Amino acid sequence: MGQRLARHAILSYTATFDEEGNLRVVIETPKGSRNKFAFDAEQHIFELKKVLPAGMTFPYDFGFVPSTLAEDGDPVDVLVLMDEPAFPGCVLSCRPIGVIEGEQGKKKDKERNDRIIAIEKDAHSWADIKTIADLGKQFCDELKEFFVNYHDLSGKQYRVLGVKGPNQARRLVKSKMR
């Protein structure tokens, strides 16, 4: 995957941070969608990967941090809280507020699959939120449960290892930059 990453501009030449130090995020799947889209680096397109069952939708915009490579072979995942849904391919500047640390797979084949939680920099409704703890326990529990259920639909296991704040989210992104 590393060689493929280097050949694709959206993944390897798009800045990870903007000039103000905000995290840049490429949206793949908008809030409220049952359709899970993913960027196909080989074809330079967004492709439908799966359709969630009736009653289950993405709770917030979901995307990735360009110019990063996580342990699962994909760019670092980000769930973005903002006032209105974006659209696939839209690039946002975001404030990371935390990270849900997790692993996926069975005992022998476990790999880390952390999810950054961020707020779009101009989001009015979320302006007072500075860390993931500001969202409250119930809100965080619901986000964690979404990721567990999402993986379960594909017959995969996802285990939440912990929830950390914005400093750990930034360290994670910086450690995965390519």
N, C-alpha and C positions, 0 to 999 in steps of 0.2 A: 504494500500500500504506500510506503514511503516514496518510492519512485514515481508512482502515479500522482501523488500529492504535489510533487515538485513541478509537474507539467501543467497544472491547471490554475489559471490566474485567480479564480475566486477562492481557491483554497490556499494558495501559496504566495500570492502577490498582493492580496488585499490586506490592509493594515489591521492588526489585532486591536489596537487602541487608536482613538482619534487624537487630534492635537490637544484636546483638553484632558486627556487621560481616561476618557470613558471607553468602556469595552464596546467593540463593534460586533454586531450580531446579524447574521444572515437568517432571515425567517424562512423556514421550510413549511410549517403547518400553522395556520392561523387559529386563534382562539375560537372555540365553538365548532370546529370542523370535526366531522367523523372520519374524514379522509386524512390519512397520514402520508404526507409527501416527503420525499428525500431528494437531495441534490445528487444527480448522477454525474460524477466528475469526468467519466469517459466521454459522455455525450453532451456535456454542458447543458443539461436540462433538469427540470424538476419532474420527478416521476412519482406516480401513485404507487405506494408500497403496500398499503392495506386499508381496509375500511373497518372502522370500529363498529361494534354491534349497536343496535338502536338503544338510545338512552345514554350512551357513553360518548363524550366529546373531549377534545383537548381543552383543559380548563383555562389555559392562557396560550399566547403565541409561543411556539417552540422552534428553535433553530440551533445554529452552531456558530462558534467563534472561528473566523477565517484564520488561516495560517497557523493552525494548531493541529496536533495529532494526539488523541487520547489512547489509552491502553486497548480499547476495543477496535482500534484501526480506523476510527472515524474522527472528525474534528470534535472538540469539546462541545457538549450539549448545553443549551441554555433555555430556560423557561423564562419568558419576559412578561412582566406585569405592566400593562399600559391601559390607557383609557378606552381605546377602540382597537379592534383587531387590525393587524397589518395584512400582508399578502405574501405568498411565496416569492422569494428573491429580493424582497425589500431589505435594505441594510439600515439598522438602527444603532444609535449611540445609547448605551445603557450604563447604569450604575450597578455593579454587582453588590448584592446585599448578603449573599451567603451561598452555601453549597450543600446539597444533599449528597452525602458520600454513600456510594452503594457498590455492590458487586452483583454480577449476573452469571448465570450458568450453574452447572452441577458441581459437586465437590471437587472433582479432578480438574475441571475446565473453567474454574472461576476466573473472571477478569473484572477489574474495576470499571465502573461506568457511573462516574459522578455527574451530577446535574447542577450547573450554576443557576442560581435564582437571581434575576436582575430586574431593574426597573428602567423603563425607557426614560431618558434624561428630562424630557419635557412633560411627563405624565402628571397631570394635575391631581388626580385622585390618589396618587401614591407618593406625593411630594414629601410627606412627613415620615415616610418609612426609610430608615437608615440601615437597619440590619434585619436579618431574617427573624430575629427574636421579636421585633416590633410587630410582626404579623400575628403573633399569638400562637399558642400551642395547637388549638383546634385547626387553624388554617394550615399550619405546617404538617399536622397529622394527615390532613386531607391531601396535600401535595404528595406526601410519601406514599399514601395509599393508592393514589392514581398511578404512580410508577410501578408499584407492585402489581396492580391489576392489569395494567397495560402489558407488562411482560407475560403475565399469566395467560393472557389471550393467545399468545404465540407458543404456549407450552414451555416457556422459559421461566426460570426463577430469578427474582430480583430481591436482594436483601439490603435494607437500609442499614448502613454502618454507623451513621451519625449525621448531625447537622452542625455546620460550622458557619462562622460569620464572614463578613466581606474581606477581611485580610487573608483568610484561607482561600477564598474564591480567587482573589488576585494571584496568590502564590501558585495555585493550581494552573491557572491560565498561563502564567509566565513559564512554568516548568514544562508546558506542552507546546510552546511556540516553536515553529519550524522555520 
